[in-house]
Structure formats: structure tokens, C-alpha cells
């Protein structure tokens, strides 16, 4: 199983895909990702969705990143129909 997730920092959002969410969140909090490093340790998971494969997760991640509106992306991940 893989998942797509949205993180929220002080003023920004981050959309990502992984096959191990706990490990990936720990990496974000340690500052291993240059994009979320500026978020500091105060990173919150706003939404997440499990999908069948990593290929499907990457496809969904790309689609969500094109949306550019965080509230729309969050509602898509939380809905049953995407």
C-alpha cells in the first residue's frame, strides 16, 4: 500500500506520496526534505489517502499538485470520489 498526504506548516502546504507515511513524516520533521525544512518541526498532516500502489500514489500526487488550491486538494483527498 502507498499513500498520498498533505502537510501544513506555518503558512505553506506540501503534497507528497510514500509507501511508508510514518518514516516519511519523521524525515520531514528532521529536515531531510529541502521543501519542508522551513516548516520546522511543527508539521501537521492535514489529509491522507491510501491507494493500491506507489504508481497510483504518484499519479494522484501529480494531479493534486496541478490544482494549486490547498483547500480543493484537501477536499479531494477527503472525498470518496477522486
Secondary structure, 3 states (H helix, E strand, C coil): CEEEEEEECCCCEEEEEECCHHHHHHHHHHCCCCCCHHHCCCCEEEEEEEECCHHHHHHHHHHHHCCCCHHHHHHHHHCCCC
